[in-house]
Amino acid sequence: EAPKNAFYAQSGGVTSVINASAAGVIETARNNKNKIGKVYAGRNGIIGALTEDLIDTSKESASAIKALRHTPAGAFGSCRYKLKSLEANRREYERLIEVFEAHNIGYFFYNGGGDSADTCHKVSMLSEKMGYPVQAIHVPKTVDNDLPITDNCPGFGSVAKYIAVSTREASFDVQSMAKTSTKVFVLEVMGRHAGWIAAAGGLASSEDTEIPIVILFPEVKFDQKKFLAKVDNMVKKHGYCSVVVSEGVQWPDGRFLAESDRKDAFGHAQLGGAATVIAEMVGNELGHKNHWAVADYLQRAARHIASKTDVDMAYAMGKASVQLAIKGHNAVMPTVDRISNKPFKWKVGMAPLSKVANVEKMMPKNFITTDGFGITKKCRDYMLPLIKGEDYPPYKDGLPKYVRLKNVAVPKKLKKFSV
Amino acid sequence: EAPKNAFYAQSGGVTSVINASAAGVIETARNNKNKIGKVYAGRNGIIGALTEDLIDTSKESASAIKALRHTPAGAFGSCRYKLKSLEANRREYERLIEVFEAHNIGYFFYNGGGDSADTCHKVSMLSEKMGYPVQAIHVPKTVDNDLPITDNCPGFGSVAKYIAVSTREASFDVQSMAKTSTKVFVLEVMGRHAGWIAAAGGLASSEDTEIPIVILFPEVKFDQKKFLAKVDNMVKKHGYCSVVVSEGVQWPDGRFLAESDRKDAFGHAQLGGAATVIAEMVGNELGHKNHWAVADYLQRAARHIASKTDVDMAYAMGKASVQLAIKGHNAVMPTVDRISNKPFKWKVGMAPLSKVANVEKMMPKNFITTDGFGITKKCRDYMLPLIKGEDYPPYKDGLPKYVRLKNVAVPKKLKKFSV
């Protein structure tokens, strides 16, 4: 009997290292051809599976797949498309199984965050019921770092490094201008519900390079008076101050600082603009000249300054997913299990999807200082290893050389299906 | 007779490589102790000279000065403080000469842009008149790349690299999300009057990595209808599109897209917000989901991704300034003279400050495509060599190790002077 093929798809917001996980999946499958046939990737994520738009990754050279390790974003296309509950949309789940069966797919590798873990779990359950069992493995990925059980989520370490490095650099800039010009710099970062990314701004300050930084976490209701006093105090003491504000910061009444009516495809409120609110406030109330930046996609696409630890973990999660599948596991996710901080040691673990799906890991309370504006030593000890090491991509003519795959389509066998 | 001391000051907005010029000045002076005594730096730029707040750079170790080469921002502090005309403010010019005389300073190295070149020129003229001749050398620096005569301005190449790399990375991100989510990404960049920095966004697209990019230059009056048609066309053709918008883009009536009432210390209108205007327009008029980023200080502080060419030039300009002074030159600025594009070759030249001061170099018309939204091959040929090469700083615990100097004050000899 010929080994079953595998299906791999990228889901949700991409990261600078999700392709490293893809490389881990594909290279490991290629090294186990007696167990796994071809790896088909979904064009634009799960939509590619639903519409039978599969990419034959066997058409890609070994060097192209290797180059995925240093290429940001989703090489096969990702999507924001959440499958509804089994009751509400059995049609789509059944279609997935139909496509998998038509292409002899026995392995489902889904590379995403919490929503995707849920989908992955459901596919595993339904396939069993339908008599075409598929081994579903979730490959963890999210810059939001909010998946449970795993020590951290591939994608986070690199965003954290980008934010820490950028905050340090901009702070050096402001410090040198503060005498006559800008005294407060405001950087808006991602993180809707959890302040993991904002916390990374705090890493910019270290024992040998102290920087006055005020962090605004989504976990801490915004107290304008306390905030302004803190900033003013920092400016008086140090001459300048940097503020790192999460897009998800809320007023005491629960409205976002950056409220807008726009929603993303998952129905989450789409944010942007907290930095301008904070900058104007600092200008109007304290009279301090200020500048603001919004990092937006730059932070999660910045492969040029990715964390080596993060890249290694992302690759390892992809690799482990295939190994778990080969060992016969189903409805699981490989995890990063931390063994020790100093020296930093970790190993690959495993979590059942039933315990991963739809659980959002918040920052521990003891990661935030009691005044609500900074990170504790505990947080620093947790986060520093994740930004450690550089893993520079190759360059050509001054620009990083990122790969674009051929993405050759697998011939279709089924009727059209519209999503 | 003991050799005269030198005065060095950083002026205006800092860059990721202005400290490399400082290293060039100080190391070259140290290598010529028979000609130049100590190098005193102005704390917070020219204000340090006026208030006799001088920093004794001889107190810094060789390794600290060497580390300036990889440290962004202004290590001695910069300032936005423009000396008025000689007629309007003779008091300040005379004070400068008084301070120079008190500290046996015979060389004035002023590291800045157009305004500083003007000040530098005036100091040279007045010192002669006042019978205490000072050799004034302007060390070119500005991310705006708008100084005349010199091929480019140190600081620009690194911003250009940051913008090109970031635009490429964010475009990969958008491309992979475009099927169900963001189709247009908008990045706002610096450049009040000249579109040099915005043009660098065009470098993100190359022959082997084509990316649909629309650039909005301050040189081209904003034509909303044409712009929206262009973006829509790109999205239809490629599925996505990136827009790089200069903060200085204006409506046909001359108002800035990002008009605000705030002004900087030189009286220039302070901008910020063009990206939100463009993003909202794309959303409302075309219905394309979009994201926007404002790079602000991140772009000019990003030493972690500095251009090696730029770092080398910045250092060379500092070094050449001292060499020109030793040769007896006065009221001049070293320049980058381009010899050839392929292979890229350049040498150090020299320009009289009378021809540099208050002249703003705009982008040549033939650098912008006829539709006004892109860069030509001429522009690309000019700009690509400037972003070439990487010059990574050393890292510690995942963060770049930037130096902070001791900045020991020189004992004061004069009465207090208020600015």
Chai-1 contact restraints between the chains, C-beta under 6 A:
chainA,res_idxA,chainB,res_idxB,connection_type,confidence,min_distance_angstrom,max_distance_angstrom,comment,restraint_id
A,V14,B,D173,contact,1.0,0.0,6.0,A-B,restraint_1
A,V14,B,S176,contact,1.0,0.0,6.0,A-B,restraint_2
A,N44,B,K179,contact,1.0,0.0,6.0,A-B,restraint_3
A,P72,B,E169,contact,1.0,0.0,6.0,A-B,restraint_4
A,P72,B,F172,contact,1.0,0.0,6.0,A-B,restraint_5
A,A73,B,F172,contact,1.0,0.0,6.0,A-B,restraint_6
A,A73,B,D173,contact,1.0,0.0,6.0,A-B,restraint_7
A,A73,B,S176,contact,1.0,0.0,6.0,A-B,restraint_8
A,G74,B,S176,contact,1.0,0.0,6.0,A-B,restraint_9
A,G77,B,S176,contact,1.0,0.0,6.0,A-B,restraint_10
A,G77,B,K179,contact,1.0,0.0,6.0,A-B,restraint_11
A,S78,B,S176,contact,1.0,0.0,6.0,A-B,restraint_12
A,S78,B,M177,contact,1.0,0.0,6.0,A-B,restraint_13
A,C79,B,K179,contact,1.0,0.0,6.0,A-B,restraint_14
A,C79,B,T180,contact,1.0,0.0,6.0,A-B,restraint_15
A,R80,B,T180,contact,1.0,0.0,6.0,A-B,restraint_16
A,R80,B,S181,contact,1.0,0.0,6.0,A-B,restraint_17
A,Y81,B,T180,contact,1.0,0.0,6.0,A-B,restraint_18
A,K161,B,G398,contact,1.0,0.0,6.0,A-B,restraint_19
A,A164,B,L399,contact,1.0,0.0,6.0,A-B,restraint_20
A,V165,B,H304,contact,1.0,0.0,6.0,A-B,restraint_21
A,S166,B,L298,contact,1.0,0.0,6.0,A-B,restraint_22
A,E169,B,P72,contact,1.0,0.0,6.0,A-B,restraint_23
A,E169,B,A301,contact,1.0,0.0,6.0,A-B,restraint_24
A,E169,B,A302,contact,1.0,0.0,6.0,A-B,restraint_25
A,A170,B,Y297,contact,1.0,0.0,6.0,A-B,restraint_26
A,A170,B,L298,contact,1.0,0.0,6.0,A-B,restraint_27
A,A170,B,A301,contact,1.0,0.0,6.0,A-B,restraint_28
A,F172,B,P72,contact,1.0,0.0,6.0,A-B,restraint_29
A,F172,B,A73,contact,1.0,0.0,6.0,A-B,restraint_30
A,D173,B,V14,contact,1.0,0.0,6.0,A-B,restraint_31
A,D173,B,A73,contact,1.0,0.0,6.0,A-B,restraint_32
A,D173,B,Y297,contact,1.0,0.0,6.0,A-B,restraint_33
A,D173,B,A301,contact,1.0,0.0,6.0,A-B,restraint_34
A,S176,B,V14,contact,1.0,0.0,6.0,A-B,restraint_35
A,S176,B,A73,contact,1.0,0.0,6.0,A-B,restraint_36
A,S176,B,G74,contact,1.0,0.0,6.0,A-B,restraint_37
A,S176,B,G77,contact,1.0,0.0,6.0,A-B,restraint_38
A,S176,B,S78,contact,1.0,0.0,6.0,A-B,restraint_39
A,M177,B,S78,contact,1.0,0.0,6.0,A-B,restraint_40
A,K179,B,N44,contact,1.0,0.0,6.0,A-B,restraint_41
A,K179,B,G77,contact,1.0,0.0,6.0,A-B,restraint_42
A,K179,B,C79,contact,1.0,0.0,6.0,A-B,restraint_43
A,T180,B,C79,contact,1.0,0.0,6.0,A-B,restraint_44
A,T180,B,R80,contact,1.0,0.0,6.0,A-B,restraint_45
A,T180,B,Y81,contact,1.0,0.0,6.0,A-B,restraint_46
A,T180,B,A265,contact,1.0,0.0,6.0,A-B,restraint_47
A,S181,B,R80,contact,1.0,0.0,6.0,A-B,restraint_48
A,S181,B,A265,contact,1.0,0.0,6.0,A-B,restraint_49
A,A265,B,T180,contact,1.0,0.0,6.0,A-B,restraint_50
A,A265,B,S181,contact,1.0,0.0,6.0,A-B,restraint_51
A,H291,B,D296,contact,1.0,0.0,6.0,A-B,restraint_52
A,H291,B,Y297,contact,1.0,0.0,6.0,A-B,restraint_53
A,A293,B,V294,contact,1.0,0.0,6.0,A-B,restraint_54
A,A293,B,D296,contact,1.0,0.0,6.0,A-B,restraint_55
A,A293,B,L298,contact,1.0,0.0,6.0,A-B,restraint_56
A,V294,B,A293,contact,1.0,0.0,6.0,A-B,restraint_57
A,V294,B,V294,contact,1.0,0.0,6.0,A-B,restraint_58
A,D296,B,H291,contact,1.0,0.0,6.0,A-B,restraint_59
A,D296,B,A293,contact,1.0,0.0,6.0,A-B,restraint_60
A,Y297,B,A170,contact,1.0,0.0,6.0,A-B,restraint_61
A,Y297,B,D173,contact,1.0,0.0,6.0,A-B,restraint_62
A,Y297,B,H291,contact,1.0,0.0,6.0,A-B,restraint_63
A,L298,B,S166,contact,1.0,0.0,6.0,A-B,restraint_64
A,L298,B,A170,contact,1.0,0.0,6.0,A-B,restraint_65
A,L298,B,A293,contact,1.0,0.0,6.0,A-B,restraint_66
A,A301,B,E169,contact,1.0,0.0,6.0,A-B,restraint_67
A,A301,B,A170,contact,1.0,0.0,6.0,A-B,restraint_68
A,A301,B,D173,contact,1.0,0.0,6.0,A-B,restraint_69
A,A302,B,E169,contact,1.0,0.0,6.0,A-B,restraint_70
A,H304,B,V165,contact,1.0,0.0,6.0,A-B,restraint_71
A,H304,B,I305,contact,1.0,0.0,6.0,A-B,restraint_72
A,I305,B,H304,contact,1.0,0.0,6.0,A-B,restraint_73
A,L384,B,D397,contact,1.0,0.0,6.0,A-B,restraint_74
A,I387,B,G398,contact,1.0,0.0,6.0,A-B,restraint_75
A,K388,B,G398,contact,1.0,0.0,6.0,A-B,restraint_76
A,D397,B,L384,contact,1.0,0.0,6.0,A-B,restraint_77
A,G398,B,K161,contact,1.0,0.0,6.0,A-B,restraint_78
A,G398,B,I387,contact,1.0,0.0,6.0,A-B,restraint_79
A,G398,B,K388,contact,1.0,0.0,6.0,A-B,restraint_80
A,L399,B,A164,contact,1.0,0.0,6.0,A-B,restraint_81
